[in-house]
Amino acid sequence: MFRVDIMTLFDLTVGDVLSESILGRAQERDILRIEAHQIRDYTLNRQKQVDDYPYGGGHGAVMQADPLYQCWKHITDAYGGGRTIYLSPAGKTFCQARARELARECDHLILVCGHYEGIDERFIEECVDEEISLGDFVLTGGEIAAMAVTDAVCRLVPGVLSDPECFEEESHWNGLLEYPQYSRPEEWHGRRVPAILRSGDHKNIARWRRKQAIVRTRDRRPDMYARLDLSSKADQKLLREIAEEEAAAAEASPNDMP
Ligand SMILES: C[S@@+](CC[C@H](N)C(=O)[O-])C[C@H]1O[C@@H](n2cnc3c(N)ncnc32)[C@H](O)[C@@H]1O
């Protein structure tokens, strides 16, 4: 069973969100266990205070090392050591490749959510294996980042999704963004589902989807596009078709072009 323990000041909210839908059902089937731990329960003072002023001055408060340590120790004593990750804007930016590694290489994650101005560096030195950031912005607390990491990793744990194909065609799996998706009805607000998707010709549908994924990635994420290997014969043919189709579209309506 893959286990995630989340150390937080908002255990009820985090626990509620992560027990819904796919992750909730995987927990019912004992493939996953996700538990949120209230850091305040590990304080030794009556006020359950977990923060104090920062040494050196400055505004705000810093989460103290000891309540964090006691909470972490409770988890590791009860469930064994896990990979301990502090969610932090100063960490390495999270991505699908890291989610895949964590799902493959670990079976127990301990996620530490900071709040206020962050957490005492000595806890990080003593207990944390890695710092992960959700992106180049600052959140109020680590909970949203911890939930994002938990969700992204847990859906890759074998058995959580019904079929690996569910994620193997998704954005970021193979360096491409996913092709556009459609569902019923066939026509909505005058917009029709592309005819190819209604043809039942699975080989051609797969070609169309790859072509769409290539164009999307080129237009939206030139950084990802630059890293793609499109040297296969099949992809070279698709690239020629894309160029021809775009040239024809430009000729048909020259004023629409940038
Ligand atoms: C207000 S932030 C503290 C920011 C810190 N003073 C700094 O400048 O790096 C409070 C907590 O939110 C979480 N957090 C904020 N931004 C984050 C991000 N981009 N990724 C992951 N966690 C983040 C961290 O757990 C952090 O301890």
Ligand as a Chemical Component Dictionary entry (heavy atoms), coordinates in Angstrom:
data_LIG
# 
_chem_comp.id                   LIG 
_chem_comp.type                 NON-POLYMER 
_chem_comp.pdbx_formal_charge   0 
_chem_comp.three_letter_code    LIG 
# 
loop_
_chem_comp_atom.comp_id 
_chem_comp_atom.atom_id 
_chem_comp_atom.alt_atom_id 
_chem_comp_atom.type_symbol 
_chem_comp_atom.charge 
_chem_comp_atom.model_Cartn_x 
_chem_comp_atom.model_Cartn_y 
_chem_comp_atom.model_Cartn_z 
_chem_comp_atom.pdbx_ordinal 
LIG C1  C1  C 0  3.851  32.574 3.150  1  
LIG S1  S1  S 1  4.745  31.107 2.786  2  
LIG C2  C2  C 0  6.341  31.460 3.401  3  
LIG C3  C3  C 0  7.217  32.048 2.356  4  
LIG C4  C4  C 0  8.643  32.264 2.828  5  
LIG N1  N1  N 0  8.700  33.344 3.797  6  
LIG C5  C5  C 0  9.518  32.597 1.632  7  
LIG O1  O1  O 0  9.611  33.772 1.288  8  
LIG O2  O2  O -1 10.072 31.661 1.021  9  
LIG C6  C6  C 0  4.101  29.969 3.947  10 
LIG C7  C7  C 0  4.162  28.507 3.537  11 
LIG O3  O3  O 0  3.447  28.305 2.356  12 
LIG C8  C8  C 0  4.007  27.231 1.624  13 
LIG N2  N2  N 0  4.258  27.711 0.243  14 
LIG C9  C9  C 0  4.203  28.989 -0.173 15 
LIG N3  N3  N 0  4.458  29.077 -1.485 16 
LIG C10 C10 C 0  4.677  27.831 -1.921 17 
LIG C11 C11 C 0  5.000  27.269 -3.200 18 
LIG N4  N4  N 0  5.169  28.032 -4.283 19 
LIG N5  N5  N 0  5.154  25.938 -3.286 20 
LIG C12 C12 C 0  5.007  25.151 -2.196 21 
LIG N6  N6  N 0  4.705  25.623 -0.964 22 
LIG C13 C13 C 0  4.541  26.944 -0.818 23 
LIG C14 C14 C 0  5.266  26.793 2.363  24 
LIG O4  O4  O 0  4.986  25.605 3.070  25 
LIG C15 C15 C 0  5.545  27.958 3.281  26 
LIG O5  O5  O 0  6.179  27.577 4.467  27 
# 
loop_
_chem_comp_bond.comp_id 
_chem_comp_bond.atom_id_1 
_chem_comp_bond.atom_id_2 
_chem_comp_bond.value_order 
_chem_comp_bond.pdbx_ordinal 
LIG C1  S1  SING 1  
LIG S1  C2  SING 2  
LIG S1  C6  SING 3  
LIG C2  C3  SING 4  
LIG C3  C4  SING 5  
LIG C4  N1  SING 6  
LIG C4  C5  SING 7  
LIG C5  O1  DOUB 8  
LIG C5  O2  SING 9  
LIG C6  C7  SING 10 
LIG C7  O3  SING 11 
LIG C7  C15 SING 12 
LIG O3  C8  SING 13 
LIG C8  N2  SING 14 
LIG C8  C14 SING 15 
LIG N2  C9  SING 16 
LIG N2  C13 SING 17 
LIG C9  N3  DOUB 18 
LIG N3  C10 SING 19 
LIG C10 C11 SING 20 
LIG C10 C13 DOUB 21 
LIG C11 N4  SING 22 
LIG C11 N5  DOUB 23 
LIG N5  C12 SING 24 
LIG C12 N6  DOUB 25 
LIG N6  C13 SING 26 
LIG C14 O4  SING 27 
LIG C14 C15 SING 28 
LIG C15 O5  SING 29 
# 
